[in-house]
Structures are given as structure tokens and as C-alpha cells.
Amino acid sequence: MPKFNYVALDARGQESVGLIEAQNTNEAVGQLRQAGYFPTSVYEEGKKGSASAAKAKKNGAVVAKAKAKSPAVAKKAGNTANKAVKPKILMIFTRQLATLIDAGLPLLRGLMVLEKQERDPVLKATIAKISDAVQSGSTFSEGLAQHPKIFNKLYINMVKAGEVGGVLELVLIRLAEFQEKAQRIKNKVVAAMFYPIIVLFIAVAIMGFLLVFIVPKFEQIFHDMLNGKPLPALTQFVIDTSRAVKDHFIVIALVTAAMVVAFNLFRATAGGKVAIDRLVLRLPLFGDLIRKSSISRFSRTLGTLVTSGVPILQALNITRETAGNHVVSEAIGKVHDSVKEGESIVQPLEASGIFPPMVISMIDVGEETGQLPEMLLKVAEVYDDEVDNAVAGLTSLLEPIMIVFLAVVVGTIVIALFLPLITIIQTMQGGS
């Protein structure tokens, strides 16, 4: 049976050279593809000849062309090196790559396919750089590590664990599911906070418009028609507020801007971050929602990492960095120190006061039975439902509160302007 020399790429994009027996070239290519390789050159042993030389020349020209294009690609990637990619775009990329690899397509080929169809310029240039790195012999995780602005440590370490365990497609599927669930929870929390912010903004805008443009006109009417008679206390308060806003608008704007800057500077300090995050967890209405969201993120991140084969200490470090709340990060840091000393993770979680008894009990059972990753993912599922219920309850509670708040703000000004009109009408009736 004829023998064929081949050059092929494996699932990690690394080049492999060898010899295979087959009836013809097509059968050799088929055997290589069934074995999970992507053949780049297949020729019968001892019959390379002039045709093979021509093919080699052509391949050399292709390589030269790729090298000629690489500066442009590098320049494009360099221009986008410090730019990030939206989570939704990265989530779609991960899901598509997981689907392609799960379908049997080699990693390098999958990256090339996604590069061609990607519309986001930053991610397109990044995929090109990762493809070049993989084709040069680097692993996929090493290529990802060159772009920390786009791929965080969680992403990189999960891919690395998948490469080591030979289950890259499974890890990418888990990573895609993780991103989808995390994005869904984040959207729900943002939506719950977006509604009151919009209503508050509208209330302030309406109040500002009334105080600056409407109240001064009524003040002049009252002055002309009441001939200096005292105004009701509420009306006088609204008029004094209107004068203050109108006469000292610049001062108020500067003070507001200074408060915003001071808040941002305070938040930039280590102590400020902890203080603000601790205050956020204690907020009425919103604190419980944020706490449940943080517990869900902690459980899903740690469970997904450990399930994917990342060592527990490394997984705890990554979870701490991606916690999103510094109070929760400190608690996870204490868990890391406890595990490092060979102790349980339950005691520091319980001592933090953040995690409720039900979560502590489930993690304790998971640790004792050796099913900690599965139990963490179960906790994440439970708290996903808790976040859903909290968002629904918060929305139904905030709607009447915001409506009443808006009515009180606008109604107070309207009533204040209406009260002197009663006196004016009584004066006119008495005069007639």
C-alpha cells in the first residue's frame, strides 16, 4: 500500500509531520481529518518530483504573502491593543468558537472562519493576532494572554485547563454558558436600577424647569395683584427656592461637580472602595439585590473554574479579582488563605457575614461529599432565581414609589402657585 508524507495542524494549531498508509491522496486526507488533524500538505513518498517542488514554491509564496500582510495586521492590532470588546460581542465569539470546535473543526481553522465574519474591528484584529500566535506554535491560552484587555484571567485560565485536559471544546462551551448567564444577571440588575434613575432625572428636570421659568412669572403676577400682601408659607418657600436656583445656578453646578469629583477620588482609594461597597450592600431595596447578585457571581465563577480543572487556589484568586465588590473580594481572600493552610472554606465564608446560612450549608455539604463544584453551580442556579424574584419585586415596589415621588415634587410646586390665586380671587370678589 502506498505511503504518504503529510504536514498537518492538530486541534491546538501545532504542526505535525508524519507518514501514513492509504490507497490514494484523498483517502490519506480523510484519515487525517478523522484523526482530528487539518492537513496542509499530503504527497506520496518518493514521488515528490517537480510537481511537489512547484507546490512547495507556491506554499512559499503564500507564506511570503502572509508575512507581507502581517505588518498591516500587526499595525491594525496595535491600534486596537488598548481597546476592550463589549461583553456581548465576546460572548458571541466564545459561543461560535465552541460550536465550531465541537463540530470537529480544528482550532486554527475555526479562528480563521471567525476572523473572516467578525464585524467588530477590535476583535477581528485580535483574532488575527491569536491565529498568528497559534500558527507559530503557541498554545491558544498563550495567544489569549497577549490581549488582557479583552480576555481576563478567568477566560485564559479556563482555556488553559481545557488544553491541559484535552477538553478545550467542553471548556469553551462552559465558558460561553458562563458568559451568557452572567450577562443575563447583569442586565437584570442594571434594568432594576435604570428605572428609578430615569424617573429621578425626569423629576429633577421638571422641577428645574418650573423653578427657573414658571415660578418667576407667577411671582411677578402675585406682586402686581396682591400689592405686597404676604404670601402663604409654602408659596414663599417655593419662590425663595426659585430665586436661589436662578441666581446661583453656576455655584450650584460647581458644587455638584465638586461633589462628583470628590466622590470619584474617594472611590479610587482602597479604603473608599471598601466603604462604598459595604454601604451598597446595606442600601434599602437595592442592597439585597446586589448581595444576591454577588453570591450568584461568586458561586458560578468558582464552580465553573473548578469544574473545568483549574486548581482551587488559583480559582479562588481569579474569583476574588472578578467578584465586582471589594467586601466580597476580601471574604474570598480569607477563604483563599484558609484553603492554603489546609482548612475548610466554610468558616471564613460564615465569618464574613455576607453569605446566608443556606449557602454556607450547601457549600459545607458539597465540601464533605467531594462535590463542591456541582454544589457551587447549584447555588448559582438558586440565586439566579433569587435575583429574578428580587428584580420583579423591586420593580413592582419602585413603580408606585416613583410615581408618588414625581407627583409630590410637581404637585408641591403647583399647589404653592395655586394658593395665592385663592386670595386673589377672594379679593376680586370682595371688590365687586
Buried (B, 14 or more C-beta within 10 A) or exposed (E): EBEBBBBBBBBBBBEBEEEBEBEEBEBBBEBBBEEEBBBBBBBBEEEEEEEBEEBEEEEEEEEEEEEEEBEEBBEBBEEBBEBBBEEEBBBBBBBBBBBBBBEEBBBBBBBBBBBEEBEBEBBBBBBBBBBBBBBEEBBBBBBBBBBEEBBBBBBBBBBBBBBBEEBBBBBBBBBBBBBBBBBEBBBBBEEBBEBBEEBBEEBEEBBEEBBEEBBBEBBEBBEEBBEEEEBBEBBBEBBEBBBEBEEEEEEEEEEEEEEEEEEEEEEEEEEBBBBBBBEBBEEEBBEBBBBBBBBBBBBBBBBBBBBBBBEBEBBBBBBBBBBBBBBBBBBBBBBBEBBEEEEBBBBBBBEBEBBBEEBBEBBBEBBEEEEBBBBBBBBBBBBBEBBBEBBEBBBEEBEEEBEEBBEEBBEBBBEBBEBBBEBBEEBEEEEE
